Each structure stands twice: as C-alpha cells, then as structure tokens.
Amino acid sequence: MAGWSWLAAGRADRAAGVTMDAARTRATGLGLAVVSSVCFGTSGPFGKALIEAGLGPLQAAWLRITVAALVLVPLAAVLRGRAMLRGLRPHARTLVLYGLTGVAGCQALFFVAASRLPVGVAILLEFSGPVIVLGWLRVVRRAPVHTAAAAGVVIAMTGLALVVRVWEGLSLDPVGLAAGLGAAACQAGYFLIVERLTGRVDPLAITSAGSVVAALALAGLAAPWALPWDVLPAQVPVAGHTAPGWTLVAWIAVVSTVLAYLAGVAGLQRLSVQVGGAICYTEAVAAALIAWAVLGERLTPLQMTGGAIVLTGAYIAQRATIPGPALPPKTPPPPLPLATP
C-alpha cells in the first residue's frame, strides 16, 4: 500500500505542477496584455500634439512605425542573428499579412475614420475587432466560444461607448464608416495571425518583420519626401509645457509601438485569442486617463463609470477557461508482491 500511496502522491504533484505552470503562464500573459494596452494608450496625447504641430495623421503614423522598425531590426539582429531570418522564411506570407493588417492597416484606417467621423465613433468601430474575432471563431472555425469571453467583450464595448461618448456629434460618413470597419477587421486579423504564429515565430521576430512591412506599405501614402521635418527640432506644446518634436516621436515609436507590440504579441501567445481581444479594451481606458493627466482633458462621471464597466468586462473575460496541456494517461499501480514464507 505504501507503494500505491507514493505513486498517487507523485501523480498529484505532477498535476499540481502543471496547474501552477498554467496559472503562471496565464498571469504573465494578462500582465503583458495590460502593459501593451497602456503603452498603446500613450500614443494618443503625444501623437495628437505632433499632428497639431504640423504633421499629417498618416505622416505621424509612418514616422512612428519607421522609427520603431529602425529600433527593432538591429535589436533582433543582435539578439537573434541569422537564425531568426531562417525561422522567418517558412512564415513569410503570414508575416507580410500581419504587417499589412495588424500594423499598417489598423493604424492608417483608424486615422482615416477619425478624420471623417467623431473620434469616439472611430474608436468604437475599431474596437469592434474582438467581436469579429468571436464571430470568426464560431462561424468559420466552428470553435466553441467561451461564455465568459463573449460576455466580457459585450460588457467592455458597452463601457467603451460611455468612455468615448459615442452619441456626441454622431454622423456616419460612408467612407469613414467603411474605414472604421476596416480598422476593426485589421485589428481582428492582428489577434488571429498572432494566435496562428504562437509557438512558431519569436515575438521579437514577428514585431520586427511587421514594422518593416508596415513602414514600406505606408511610405507611398504618407509621402515622407513632403514631410515637414522642421517639426522634429521645434518645441511642441504638450501638457502645458513644450518638448522637442523628436522626443515625442521617440516616445510613440519606442514606448507606444516597440514595447506595445512586443508586449502584446508575447501576451497573446500566453492567452487565448478570445481573452486577449477583451483585455485590449483597457487601452481605451488608459488613453482616456493619460489624456486627462497629460492634456488636461476632463473626464465626466459617465466616462469614469464607462471605464469601470470596461475593466469589469475585461475581468470577466480573463476568467474564461484556457485549455492547458494534457496530463499523461493514468496507469494502474503495480500489483503487490506475493508473500513469501
């Protein structure tokens, strides 16, 4: 009997170890997803300051992505070397699609939507991406959708509508509406493509390749040859002070792009795509709080209530069950040795 107890205890220890590893992986993924959302949220105030200083929206987006690529590519070359390039070749088409949709398309189409619609409506349209993800999983892949994830997305979108005050100045320009829905589709593509590359391509490689593809794709639209370069050394008003334009570009490139995408990709590789899509709604709350702190944009009680609802939806979604690694099949304990005289 002592042998049986020892075997049972060993199986219990292995099962507990797997459970603890899964919990740690999940906690790390949630932390990275939240960090990514906060980093993305910081781009609004500083990007808006650069645009008001003379940069066009697409020019600001191109400059942001290009500087990020100039940081990421040497970093990837030093840390990963030629082995990274060899690992990218089998996934080249997927990575090009990621750069065109998850990076270039998502940002460019959002700027087009924001230029033709109220910014709150554009944000709400873009953040319908997780809804598209759930629909894709259920209809196309015929995969089960976790009730907690679906409920979290619905609750978070309700709160987001309050945060951005979607009812103010509502006017549905057809081009702006199409661009907003296109941004949502690109955001959904971001989640689904990262899920597809999970375990196959390093997050640093994904982010580096995507930024290069996006910078090249946006070059023709942004017309960098006509970019007002004098904005970079000039003093740009921000938060009641002034700062050189190049420091704001450095911030939105390094923090709001490099760190945001690296943390986002690494976080999604540790979470299910359903949970990751809902956690991204914390970006809108972070952007509103940062705009309040940096630009002095006041938050109404209704907006603060909406922010609390968004966080509630994200909390509900993160409780969705993520399948863990299968435990080895149980084997019956060996028979007891026969008694001897």
Order of alpha helices (4+ residues) and beta strands (2+ residues): alpha-alpha-alpha-alpha-alpha-alpha-alpha-alpha-alpha-alpha-alpha-beta-beta-alpha-alpha-alpha-alpha-alpha
